[in-house]
Amino acid sequence: MSSDAAGVHRSAIRSRGHDAAMPTTTSSSGASSPFSSDGGGTASPNRMLRARHHLLSTAGDAMDTDVAQPAAASLIDFSAQPPEAGHANNMDDAGGGGGASGGLASRPPLSGPRSGFRRHGLRGMKQRLLVVANRLPVSANRRGEDQWSLEISAGGLVSALLGVKDVDAKWIGWAGVNVPDEVGQRALTRALAEKRCIPVFLDEEIVHQYYNGYCNNILWPLFHYLGLPQEDRLATTRNFESQFDAYKRANQMFADVVYEHYQEGDVIWCHDYHLMFLPKCLKDHDINMKVGWFLHTPFPSSEIYRTLPSRSELLRSVLCADLVGFHTYDYARHFVSACTRILGLEGTPEGVEDQGKLTRVAAFPIGIDSDRFKRALELPAVKRHINELTQRFAGRKVMLGVDRLDMIKGIPQKILAFEKFLEENPEWNDKVVLLQIAVPTRTDVPEYQKLTSQVHEIVGRINGRFGTLTAVPIHHLDRSLDFHALCALYAVTDVALVTSLRDGMNLVSYEYVACQGSKKGVLILSEFAGAAQSLGAGAILVNPWNITEVADSINHALTMTSDEREKRHRHNYAHVTTHTAQDWAETFVCELNDTVAEAQMRTRQVPPVLPSRTAIQQYLQSRNRLLILGFNSTLTEPVESSGRRGGDQIKEMELKLHPDLKGPLRALCEDERTTVIVLSGSDRSVLDENFGEFNLWLAAEHGMFLRPTDGEWMTTMPEHLNMDWVDSVKHVFEYFTERTPRSHFEHRETSFVWNYKYADVEFGRLQARDMLQHLWTGPISNAAVDVVQGSRSVEVRSVGVTKGAAIDRILGEIVHSKSMVTPIDYVLCIGHFLGKDEDIYVFFDPEYPSESKVKPDGASVSVDRRQNGRPSNGRSNSRNSQSRAQKSQAAPERSSSSGHGAANSHHDWREGSSVLDLKGDNYFSCAVGRKRSNARYLLNSSEDVVSFLREMAESTTPRAGFQPGAADYMFMDRQ
């Protein structure tokens, strides 16, 4: 049966994306709230104070447990006849929302637990929790103009939240009915308010396009590895674009309802693939909202997910959440991989990082309320069912399958494996029976009708081959059972068969184990079900596509010794009974609170946004200004890659000045009191091409080469710089470039840069690691070089080649060339620099300790203040490299580079720093897009740089527009 993320059964609308729960019908006046303290089952003890465990085992699909319907006292009728018309298909496939749940989060999913971190529970505070799911845990039926009756559902998510005692929870979702009139909406809202539920009203067109279309026809098949539908299927619900537009509109409608009821400090927990766009809507409204998102289905591998046309937009929307949760480690790993491969973001052991903003990604295995099943076995009605079933199948081993009749459940594969078992083991004829409960879910869909016919055909053939006048080997039931009958079936079953082709979790396995306290039956479990990661040690894991393997496993299970059954059962029973639904819910909520608190601490360390008005005001009041910016990712034009894998390599490699900067830049450069320098790691030819028309200075290759645009290139390199390592490093870079598709390297005068930004992310990292091993053990083992690692690059430089080390020599040349007398009393330094080059910020900062700045002789001193004292972005190659660098850089002379003219002036370049007369209020260092920086301020992108420089140029000559202004610029980049 289908249900939404809440695990709620809906008979009117069935989606193959979910497995339903067990509704009990009550009147609107008499129904209790699903969140009431006595609303079902005993809550498990609060486990939030125990230490985090690193769990690689998890459990999955929000709706994958096939359970029963309303209570019925009659004996289960396993007739071979097809079900009568009118039977209710009230099967519950619990997984993330149906069934119970439990387990502690794997924190983080991609590494071990964090030491020294203690969980703070929810006790002592009554925090408001807004649970947002596609469906409310009720079904609504209209009884009059302003009268409604409600069916409360006991799904897994409801059961889980019942145990969170210190949370004031409310549920926001769609009630499953179209209510076009205001009278009906007000009446339903009042009725639901008594159950602590808040409705979202969706019209029929939105439901058709968003729910039946995009959710069930696009996302659900893709997430279960069934692929995207073909055009003829898309045509039934118009087209993909209209479905995605409806999906975003529906998510915004959910967000609007959240806005109405949100109070500061509330936790908002969004559920499932129906609401992937919701975190972005919420954060756009209020960045301080605590937002978590949990997926109750599998998340496919990046190679499957990347076929989705809206892949990038949905990923970025989910990443707006503070915490993203999955049932298993595999799903979390797939999500992180999709973010790195498709969005080009950085995957970390904690989650996904985007420009300093970390989205936590973790695995939270779900479980069931095992106490509910154990208590049920003691009820008289269940004991009566057990006695009847024991008598009916006396002398025969009982095998059981409980599934929705769905393509992902592997029912045909299961039955065919049973047939092969009977063929190869004829001695088991009349000694074993397979009871298969398979409830149809979407009887109006052709694919499901075909599957139903296929299952009936296979069952009929097998019963014809192996059946007798008194018994048949397979009993097939096309309807759901009540809870008591299902518990009795679990209790008498010798072997449970779960052969899902792809399941987020499938909690049938948990429920079976919970009811096997005395019999200790055997569980055969598909390795493609999320539960396999939790119960794999005690279950017999099988590949359901391998019919022979499943048949052999059936034989193994039926002939297993009692000792082996005892050992397997002991492991699974301990896991099922200790990882409860309440643990799962409490863990996620507490983890979300912890994540937000940690994010707030990190935010305090992020530089504030550049105060543009203050910077411009101080700029206008100064007499001699120096403005410092970067080129790459600072002044360059952004390239739109549309989420393509690896981006547009040709366009991105061709660095171009942002076209909107030409006017402001020209106005600022032509001011008499302005010296503009582009200080970049790029090659000289790149700077010539982009800035030749402006009146400024160019400093290429991290400041090792310098020229005014109306003059010749000269070198600022120390005279005795040792470059003997160049040839051997070049061979290593060539080797790895040939063996890493879409990688490339650049050879500059003083450095080599190998870039694998456009290569496969995982392969590129492996190659980079291998390259570093080759370099350290060979060509540069005794060379005076630094190795600088970027996010997707490896650079080898001569020791001391940094922007900070070069700036004093550059200033000395400029002061001498311009005969500068007026002290520089204003500096603006903006760039997207590697950490190794952020010594430039320290050089100009008047409030920074002088001993930590670049030394007068040009030797760079690390500004990294970490406890271990090691540099964060570079590694010196030799114990004596620093001293060698200081000696080699002490010479004030400049040598000319080959093919370029050189100035042979005899002035002392140390006079550059002597002309500085800078106070703290007049120094503005600003990182572009790097939130972890030594800079004072932050700008998020090159577009922000454009806006700021335009505003500065306009403020200089507001009436004349872009006319000669007053500013000194130095432009720099990270490479």
Buried (B, 14 or more C-beta within 10 A) or exposed (E): BBBBBBBBBBBEBBBBBBBBBBBBEBEBEEBBBBBEEEBBBEBBEBBBEEEBEBBEBBBBBBBBBBBBBBEBEEEBEBEEEEBEEEBBBBBBBBBBBBBBBBBBBBBBBBEEBEEEEEBEBBEEEEBBBBBBBBBBBBBBBBEEEBEBBBBBBBBBBBBBBBBBEBBBBBBBBBBBBBBEEEEBBEBBBEBBEEBBBBBBBBEEEBBBBBBBBBBBBBBBBBBBBBEBBEEEBBEEBBEBEBBBBBBBBBBBBBBEBBEEEBEEEBBBBBBBBBBBBBBBBBBEEEEEBBBBBBBBBBBBBBEBBBEBEBBBBBBBBBBBBBBBBBBBBBBBBBBBBBBBBBBBBBBBEBBBBBBBBBBBBBBBBBBBBBBBBBBBBEBEBBBBBBEBBEEBBEEBBBBBBBBBBBBBBBBBBBBBBBBBBBEEBEEBBBEBBBBBBBBBBBEEBEBBEEBBEEBBEBBBEBBEEBBEEEBBBBBBBBBBBBBBBBBBBBBBBBBBBBBBBBBBBBBBBBBBBBBBBEBBBBBBBBEBBBBBBBBBEBBBBBBBEEBEBBBBBBEBBBEBEEEEBEEBBEBBBEBBBBBBBBBBBBBBBBBBBBBBEBBEEEEEEBBEEBBBEEBBEBBBEBEBBBBBBBBBBBBBBEBEBEBEBBBBBEEBBEBEBBEBBEBBBBBBBBBEBBBBBBBBBBBBEBBBBBBEEBBBBBBBBBBBBBBBBEEEBBBBBBEEBBEEBBEEBBEBBBEBBEEBEBBBBBEBBBBBBBBBBBBBBEBBBEBBEBBBEBBEEEBBEEBBBBBBBBEBBBBBBBBBBBBBBBBBBBBBBBBBBEEBEEEBBBBBBBBBBBBBBBBBBBBBBBEBEEEEBBBEBBBBBBBBEEEEEEBBBBBBBBEEBBEBBBBBBBBBEBBBBEEBEBBEEEBEBBBBBEBBBBEEEBBBBBBBBBBBBBBBBBBBBBEBBBBBBBBBBBBBBEEEEBBBBBBBBBBBBBB
